[in-house]
Amino acid sequence: MAKKPDCWPEDVVDRESFIQLVWEHGDALYRDLPWRGIDDPYAVLVSEIMLQQTQVARVERFWTRFLSSFPTIDALASASTSDVLEHWQGLGYNRRALALKRAADICSSECAGQLPSDYDGLIALPGVGPATAAGVMAFAYRKPAVYIETNVRSVFIHHLFPGEDKVSDKILAPCVEACCPPEGEVLGRDVRAWYYALLDYGSHLKSTGENPSRKSAHYARQSTFEGSRRQKRAWIVRRVLADPDGVERKVVMAELSAYELSCGRDAVDDALFASIVKDLINEGFFRNVGSLLLP
């Protein structure tokens, strides 16, 4: 048996047995998702960004449609921000769409319409964090990467840290790295297939019994959407994008207040509305020209 990695916890399943267990569960639980088995880094990037804080079932409805409208980095870079946001509506966390658009702008103008092929180049792009960069490296380029997201956390915490709480990614990362296959295929297996197995097994663990990812130091229960500032942001974005010629600020506020009252909530006060609109303008969702809000 190979020497146990220094990072490996005591009194748990050994590394070789753990890897075999993940392969077996991954094979049995494999999900045939539309963004799997493709080598297009841009398409993989779109899927990874869409999957941030969003359930797979919802992403399945949007990914194909988004790529049919913006099939390449250059196509996304050439599109208007309002058009990109319109295609993103329903996914939530619209900042992701703006970041993806800015990343496409950079790659189109500076990288001949191609994504960087290295981790450092990817993580330098807007909206691309460690997990997203590692996901593109593993799934598109099939290169070893330390890919840690909620399903991967679930598997490692469940088997390696079963009695612990607040397990940090700093602790998990060396274990994840120690299990990641090298570049190239070994008996038909590679880094892409390995992380698919982890994702599918982790998704299964989260849906059966106690969710192991809740023991992660990075776990945060998602706040209620209805009535939240986030919900009001999304409503305002949809309303402004619906009128290409612009809409009066006072009209948007009046309509939002009417909507809130119809839902049994208080009308939106001036300060809250002004704060949200200011944030959305600063983030690039729309413009303010005089009294008009314009896509």
Steps between C-alpha positions, in 0.01 A plus 500: 500500500626848417610725783210690653512873413599720794171687464288188546311480833555207735248221557303548177483315170842491333563701185494208255175363643346847499586552134357161405184576698451832319546339159244231584240746626572739215440230241172400664373856544628661179286791371502563125501880503525704177825677594686177572749336268571817303837660435384857432645705789253784444197269519643342815559844651138597434380184675730552799387859549134408460537221754627738768224510766249354253348153479591276208138465384470876453833529319397225256217725379729796436841373390401374152289808427775737611762330283268493199479880526865556595687197360850648531694745712498749214122468465452573869743790487311649203162477674347785694492477878122524498475206257729288718301586813174422321628149418610460863164594652368216716840373609549759773819661627516722191847625596626170359372593155675837513826339612475240222442778247805693628710183484391449138586861419852449635555167323364635172721809500816362662502123438370464141164376623646215704494423871837474677622141520664536840358538851661839569366644177150373571482623859604848387173533304195676654269264685742206487597372845709199602222242448398638161859516375568147625178380338604632158847346541357159595194478274613685186878458501504172698790618713545430871339766719379538858128535433299558819130576500206387712462147360875432510508627858216263588690190391826587673334616821271196511784248474807678638359734765176329613504626859619854439328834443619818329739312270683761295604478137855558620481159670320334208722635221804274564271194511327602178837557335631163623211320325498694173616285207802614298460641151401238244285189521571196714277203414252736339488726806617860516464814708175595326337165578635512858330827581180389327502201736553723803225740393245226442581312819499826699164600356363161608637536853342843537160364401505196727521548875697783658666736254878465563571840345335662803811401694712718274635825642379660176139382523244780510126447492353702215287788623135529403466659157146635515491843660880528506716775356617241244141445387445874459824531302385228261157661461652839413742347249216316323285814491771723352608240243139462389497858365783563250404869475541551872259539788457777756657429839179604675300257286729210590476585869122533488460169317739321736315637802169387350646154446631482857160605638327237286724240667401617847825687563571867569551747216862576414631813669695767313835426664490125429396553139771762443762273657408202284486705179837659580657156549352368176626799302847473652510129417407566137148359482354818348558876465340808653438785255311785660192349655516191277645156571631357172623147410 
